[in-house]
């Protein structure tokens, strides 16, 4: 790793183009603390987290930041002995983030800091990203009919830019996968008649995505697409971003931002290589994988450097913001010297400029 380059990278302010709010309360137990570092919702899995390479490294890095013993017990004790707001603010500000874009669909608003509170804690500009499935499920909860749901979704998406949203987000990969096609009216009506308040029938998931894309087409905001791994709610092979190819071609003017991507980083890189409207990150992948630099290498095997963007996808835990920022910078300090070109300019592009160009007024 190039130490001098790493020092330079630490001075570059970040645009974190995809993340989530932090929980207001501390975890009650050490096991719950471990669970914040895992995509598993099953408490039986959490003791195993303590043996994960990325978690052990995270404990060492957090202990170094806090000046405490490098054990999970000491780090957990430091956390719960600090006021939650003070603790979260310290780690959020420690990332050096200047702009933060937050998915408005998770965590639930009643347990997490608001957009305005996150801006204060992180001491940075904060903008919302509209999760389209959140809009659809709110319409379902209100008992709206199918036509009214579609109109609600179209109206919300069409007004998103004027309401301050910087982008849209879909979790279709979680619900039914990325092999998406517009359903017939009959398929949509039949699925709607059988649905509850959760959007999990494929015809409805696909319909919501198509309705949102069409409503967004006139002056398109970037669409963030969950792809690759996540929690146990998804079927991993169905989350391969390569499955989205027909939709990317159908909506050629819409920027598609492929999130996370692991283990399909190379597939995402290929899409960004071929299509001018495809971008990617390896958020969530970093900080969770044990070899962050390898993920950056895989992304840049085919993807132009101008297509790769920094993001943490930190959710619930401020530690993930801190570790994501640290490990991205460390990965770039290792990988960029292997590439031709201006290392400082390349770093600035990935850490902030690419996102500013895509989401900003200049796009």
C-alpha positions as CSV (number, residue, x, y, z in Angstrom):
1,X,0.0,0.0,0.0
2,X,1.2,3.5,-0.9
3,X,1.3,5.3,2.5
4,X,1.9,8.7,0.9
5,X,-1.1,8.2,-1.4
6,X,-3.2,7.0,1.5
7,X,-2.4,10.2,3.4
8,X,-3.6,12.2,0.3
9,X,-6.8,10.1,0.0
10,X,-7.7,10.9,3.6
11,X,-7.9,14.5,2.7
12,X,-10.3,14.0,-0.1
13,X,-13.9,14.7,1.0
14,X,-16.4,11.9,0.1
15,X,-19.7,11.8,-1.7
16,X,-21.4,8.8,-0.2
17,X,-24.0,8.3,-2.9
18,X,-25.8,5.4,-1.2
19,X,-26.4,4.8,2.5
20,X,-29.0,4.5,5.2
21,X,-29.8,6.2,8.5
22,X,-28.3,5.1,11.8
23,X,-30.3,3.7,14.7
24,X,-31.1,6.0,17.6
25,X,-30.4,3.4,20.3
26,X,-27.4,1.2,21.2
27,X,-27.6,-2.6,20.8
28,X,-28.6,-4.2,24.1
29,X,-26.1,-7.0,24.0
30,X,-22.7,-7.9,22.5
31,X,-24.5,-10.4,20.2
32,X,-26.8,-7.7,18.9
33,X,-23.7,-5.5,18.3
34,X,-22.2,-8.4,16.3
35,X,-25.4,-8.6,14.3
36,X,-25.0,-5.0,13.0
37,X,-21.9,-6.3,11.1
38,X,-23.8,-9.1,9.4
39,X,-26.4,-9.4,6.7
40,X,-28.1,-12.2,8.8
41,X,-31.2,-11.5,10.8
42,X,-30.9,-14.8,12.6
43,X,-29.5,-14.4,16.1
44,X,-28.0,-17.9,15.9
45,X,-25.6,-16.6,13.3
46,X,-24.4,-13.6,15.3
47,X,-21.8,-15.5,17.6
48,X,-20.2,-16.7,14.3
49,X,-19.7,-13.0,13.3
50,X,-17.0,-12.8,16.0
51,X,-14.8,-15.1,13.9
52,X,-15.2,-13.3,10.6
53,X,-12.0,-11.7,9.2
54,X,-13.6,-8.4,8.3
55,X,-15.2,-8.1,11.8
56,X,-11.9,-8.8,13.6
57,X,-10.2,-6.2,11.4
58,X,-13.0,-3.8,12.2
59,X,-12.6,-4.3,15.9
60,X,-8.9,-3.5,15.6
61,X,-9.6,-0.4,13.6
62,X,-12.3,0.8,15.9
63,X,-10.1,0.2,19.0
64,X,-7.4,2.2,17.4
65,X,-9.9,5.1,16.9
66,X,-11.2,4.9,20.4
67,X,-7.8,4.3,22.1
68,X,-9.1,1.2,23.9
69,X,-8.1,-2.5,24.1
70,X,-8.4,-4.3,20.7
71,X,-11.2,-6.6,21.8
72,X,-14.8,-6.6,20.9
73,X,-15.8,-6.4,24.6
74,X,-13.8,-3.2,25.0
75,X,-15.2,-1.7,21.8
76,X,-18.7,-2.6,22.7
77,X,-18.2,-1.1,26.2
78,X,-16.9,2.1,24.8
79,X,-20.0,2.3,22.5
80,X,-22.6,1.7,25.2
81,X,-20.9,4.1,27.6
82,X,-21.2,6.9,25.1
83,X,-24.4,8.9,24.4
84,X,-25.8,7.4,21.1
85,X,-25.8,10.8,19.3
86,X,-22.3,11.7,20.4
87,X,-21.0,8.2,19.4
88,X,-22.7,8.2,16.0
89,X,-21.5,11.8,15.3
90,X,-17.9,11.0,16.1
91,X,-17.8,8.1,13.6
92,X,-19.9,9.8,10.9
93,X,-17.7,13.0,11.0
94,X,-14.6,10.7,11.0
95,X,-15.4,9.6,7.5
96,X,-14.7,13.1,5.9
97,X,-18.0,13.0,4.0
98,X,-19.2,16.2,2.3
99,X,-22.4,14.8,0.7
100,X,-24.6,11.9,1.9
101,X,-27.5,10.4,-0.1
102,X,-29.9,8.3,2.1
103,X,-32.4,5.6,1.0
104,X,-35.7,6.6,2.5
105,X,-37.0,3.0,2.8
106,X,-34.8,1.6,5.5
107,X,-34.4,1.6,8.5
108,X,-37.9,2.4,9.8
109,X,-38.3,6.1,10.5
110,X,-39.4,5.5,14.1
111,X,-36.1,3.9,15.2
112,X,-33.6,5.8,13.1
113,X,-32.2,9.4,12.9
114,X,-34.0,11.6,10.4
115,X,-32.5,13.0,7.3
116,X,-32.0,16.4,9.0
117,X,-30.5,14.7,12.1
118,X,-28.1,12.7,9.9
119,X,-27.0,15.9,8.3
120,X,-26.2,17.4,11.7
121,X,-24.5,14.3,13.0
122,X,-22.3,13.9,9.9
123,X,-21.8,17.7,9.4
124,X,-22.5,17.4,5.7
125,X,-25.1,18.0,3.0
126,X,-27.7,15.2,3.0
127,X,-30.2,14.4,0.3
128,X,-32.9,11.7,0.1
129,X,-33.2,8.8,-2.4
130,X,-36.7,7.6,-3.1
131,X,-37.2,3.8,-2.7
132,X,-40.0,3.1,-5.2
133,X,-41.2,-0.1,-3.4
134,X,-41.7,2.1,-0.3
135,X,-44.1,4.3,-2.2
136,X,-46.0,1.3,-3.6
137,X,-46.3,-0.4,-0.2
138,X,-47.6,2.8,1.4
139,X,-50.3,2.8,-1.3
140,X,-51.1,-0.8,-0.5
141,X,-51.4,0.0,3.2
142,X,-53.9,2.7,2.4
143,X,-56.1,0.3,0.5
144,X,-55.7,1.9,-2.9
145,X,-56.8,0.0,-6.0
146,X,-54.3,-1.0,-8.7
147,X,-55.0,2.0,-10.9
148,X,-54.7,4.4,-8.0
149,X,-51.5,2.8,-6.9
150,X,-50.0,3.2,-10.3
151,X,-51.0,6.9,-10.4
152,X,-49.6,7.5,-6.9
153,X,-46.3,6.0,-7.9
154,X,-46.1,8.0,-11.2
155,X,-47.0,11.2,-9.4
156,X,-44.4,10.6,-6.7
157,X,-41.7,9.8,-9.1
158,X,-42.5,12.7,-11.5
159,X,-42.3,15.1,-8.6
160,X,-39.2,13.6,-7.0
161,X,-36.7,16.0,-8.4
162,X,-38.7,19.1,-7.4
163,X,-39.0,17.6,-3.8
164,X,-35.3,17.4,-3.4
165,X,-34.7,13.7,-4.2
166,X,-31.4,13.1,-5.8
167,X,-32.3,9.7,-7.2
168,X,-34.6,6.6,-7.2
169,X,-33.9,3.2,-5.7
170,X,-35.3,-0.3,-6.4
171,X,-35.0,-3.5,-4.3
172,X,-36.6,-5.7,-7.0
173,X,-33.6,-8.0,-6.7
174,X,-34.7,-8.7,-3.1
175,X,-38.3,-9.4,-3.9
176,X,-38.4,-11.3,-7.1
177,X,-35.1,-10.8,-8.9
178,X,-33.7,-8.7,-11.7
179,X,-35.1,-10.7,-14.7
180,X,-37.7,-8.0,-15.1
181,X,-40.5,-7.6,-17.8
182,X,-43.7,-5.6,-17.9
183,X,-46.6,-7.8,-17.0
184,X,-49.9,-7.9,-18.9
185,X,-52.9,-6.1,-17.4
186,X,-54.4,-9.5,-16.6
187,X,-51.3,-10.7,-14.8
188,X,-51.0,-7.5,-12.8
189,X,-54.7,-7.5,-11.8
190,X,-54.6,-11.2,-10.8
191,X,-51.5,-10.6,-8.6
192,X,-53.0,-7.5,-7.1
193,X,-56.2,-9.3,-6.1
194,X,-54.1,-11.8,-4.1
195,X,-51.6,-9.5,-2.5
196,X,-51.4,-8.2,1.0
197,X,-49.5,-5.1,2.1
198,X,-46.1,-6.4,1.1
199,X,-45.0,-6.0,-2.5
200,X,-43.7,-9.5,-3.2
201,X,-45.7,-10.9,-6.2
202,X,-43.5,-10.8,-9.3
203,X,-46.1,-9.2,-11.7
204,X,-46.5,-6.3,-9.2
205,X,-42.8,-5.9,-8.4
206,X,-42.1,-5.7,-12.2
207,X,-45.1,-3.4,-12.8
208,X,-43.9,-0.9,-10.1
209,X,-40.4,-0.8,-11.6
210,X,-41.7,-0.2,-15.1
211,X,-44.2,2.4,-14.0
212,X,-41.5,4.2,-12.1
213,X,-39.1,4.1,-15.0
214,X,-41.7,5.4,-17.4
215,X,-42.6,8.3,-15.1
216,X,-39.0,9.1,-14.7
217,X,-38.1,9.0,-18.4
218,X,-38.8,12.7,-19.3
219,X,-36.0,14.1,-17.0
220,X,-34.5,11.0,-15.5
221,X,-33.0,10.8,-12.1
222,X,-30.4,8.0,-11.6
223,X,-32.0,4.7,-10.6
224,X,-30.0,2.9,-7.9
225,X,-30.5,-0.9,-8.3
226,X,-29.7,-3.3,-5.5
227,X,-27.7,-6.2,-7.1
228,X,-25.7,-9.1,-5.7
229,X,-25.6,-10.1,-2.0
230,X,-27.7,-8.9,0.9
231,X,-29.6,-10.5,3.6
232,X,-31.4,-13.9,3.4
233,X,-34.5,-12.3,1.9
234,X,-33.1,-12.6,-1.6
235,X,-32.2,-15.5,-4.0
236,X,-28.6,-14.7,-4.9
237,X,-28.6,-16.0,-8.6
238,X,-31.7,-13.8,-9.3
239,X,-29.8,-10.7,-8.2
240,X,-27.2,-10.9,-11.0
241,X,-27.1,-7.4,-12.6
242,X,-26.6,-8.9,-16.0
243,X,-30.3,-10.0,-15.9
244,X,-31.2,-6.3,-16.1
245,X,-29.8,-5.9,-19.6
246,X,-33.2,-5.7,-21.5
247,X,-34.4,-2.9,-19.1
248,X,-31.1,-1.0,-19.5
249,X,-31.5,-1.1,-23.2
250,X,-35.2,-0.2,-23.1
251,X,-34.5,3.0,-20.9
252,X,-31.3,4.2,-22.6
253,X,-31.5,7.7,-21.2
254,X,-31.9,6.6,-17.6
255,X,-28.7,6.2,-15.6
256,X,-28.7,2.8,-13.9
257,X,-26.4,2.7,-10.8
258,X,-25.6,-0.9,-9.8
259,X,-25.1,-1.2,-6.1
260,X,-23.0,-3.7,-4.1
261,X,-22.7,-6.3,-6.9
262,X,-20.8,-9.0,-5.0
263,X,-20.2,-11.7,-6.2
264,X,-21.2,-10.3,-9.6
265,X,-18.7,-7.4,-9.7
266,X,-17.3,-8.5,-13.0
267,X,-20.8,-8.7,-14.5
268,X,-21.5,-5.2,-13.3
269,X,-18.2,-4.0,-14.7
270,X,-19.1,-5.5,-18.1
271,X,-22.4,-3.6,-18.1
272,X,-20.6,-0.4,-17.3
273,X,-18.1,-1.2,-20.0
274,X,-20.8,-1.7,-22.7
275,X,-23.6,0.8,-21.8
276,X,-23.1,4.5,-21.4
277,X,-26.0,4.7,-18.9
278,X,-24.6,2.1,-16.4
279,X,-22.5,3.0,-13.4
280,X,-21.5,0.9,-10.4
281,X,-20.2,0.8,-6.9
282,X,-18.9,-1.9,-4.5
283,X,-20.7,-0.6,-1.4
284,X,-21.7,-3.1,1.2
285,X,-19.1,-5.3,-0.5
286,X,-16.7,-2.9,1.2
287,X,-16.4,-3.1,4.2
288,X,-17.8,-6.6,4.5
289,X,-15.3,-8.6,2.3
290,X,-11.9,-9.5,3.7
291,X,-10.1,-8.3,0.5
292,X,-11.5,-4.9,-0.4
293,X,-8.8,-4.1,-2.9
294,X,-9.6,-7.2,-4.9
295,X,-13.2,-5.9,-5.4
296,X,-11.9,-2.6,-6.7
297,X,-9.6,-4.4,-9.1
298,X,-12.5,-6.6,-10.4
299,X,-14.7,-3.5,-11.0
300,X,-11.9,-1.8,-13.0
301,X,-11.0,-4.8,-15.1
302,X,-13.6,-3.6,-17.6
303,X,-15.5,-0.6,-16.2
304,X,-14.1,2.8,-17.0
305,X,-12.8,4.6,-14.0
306,X,-15.4,7.3,-14.6
307,X,-18.1,4.8,-13.9
308,X,-17.0,3.6,-10.4
309,X,-18.3,5.6,-7.4
310,X,-17.7,5.5,-3.7
311,X,-20.5,4.5,-1.3
312,X,-20.7,2.8,2.0
313,X,-24.3,1.4,2.1
314,X,-23.9,1.8,5.8
315,X,-27.1,1.0,7.6
316,X,-28.1,1.2,11.2
317,X,-24.5,1.2,12.6
318,X,-22.2,4.3,12.4
319,X,-19.3,1.9,12.6
320,X,-20.1,0.8,9.0
321,X,-19.8,4.4,7.8
322,X,-16.4,4.7,9.5
323,X,-15.0,1.3,8.3
324,X,-16.4,1.7,4.8
325,X,-14.6,5.0,4.3
326,X,-11.4,3.7,5.8
327,X,-11.3,0.5,3.7
328,X,-12.2,2.2,0.5
329,X,-9.3,4.6,0.9
330,X,-7.0,1.8,1.8
331,X,-8.1,-0.2,-1.2
332,X,-7.6,2.7,-3.6
333,X,-4.1,3.3,-2.1
334,X,-3.3,-0.3,-3.0
335,X,-4.9,-0.4,-6.4
336,X,-4.3,3.0,-8.0
337,X,-0.5,2.7,-8.2
338,X,-1.1,-0.4,-10.4
339,X,-3.0,1.8,-12.9
340,X,-1.7,4.3,-15.4
341,X,-2.7,7.9,-15.1
342,X,-2.9,10.6,-12.4
343,X,-3.5,8.8,-9.1
344,X,-4.8,11.9,-7.3
345,X,-7.2,12.7,-10.1
346,X,-8.4,9.0,-10.3
347,X,-9.0,9.0,-6.5
348,X,-10.9,12.2,-6.6
349,X,-13.1,10.9,-9.4
350,X,-14.0,7.7,-7.6
351,X,-14.4,9.2,-4.1
352,X,-16.5,12.3,-5.1
353,X,-16.4,13.7,-8.7
354,X,-18.1,10.8,-10.5
355,X,-21.1,11.0,-8.2
356,X,-21.2,14.8,-8.3
357,X,-21.3,14.6,-12.1
358,X,-24.0,11.9,-12.2
359,X,-26.3,13.3,-9.5
360,X,-25.5,17.0,-9.8
361,X,-26.8,19.8,-11.8
362,X,-24.2,19.4,-14.5
363,X,-25.4,15.9,-15.6
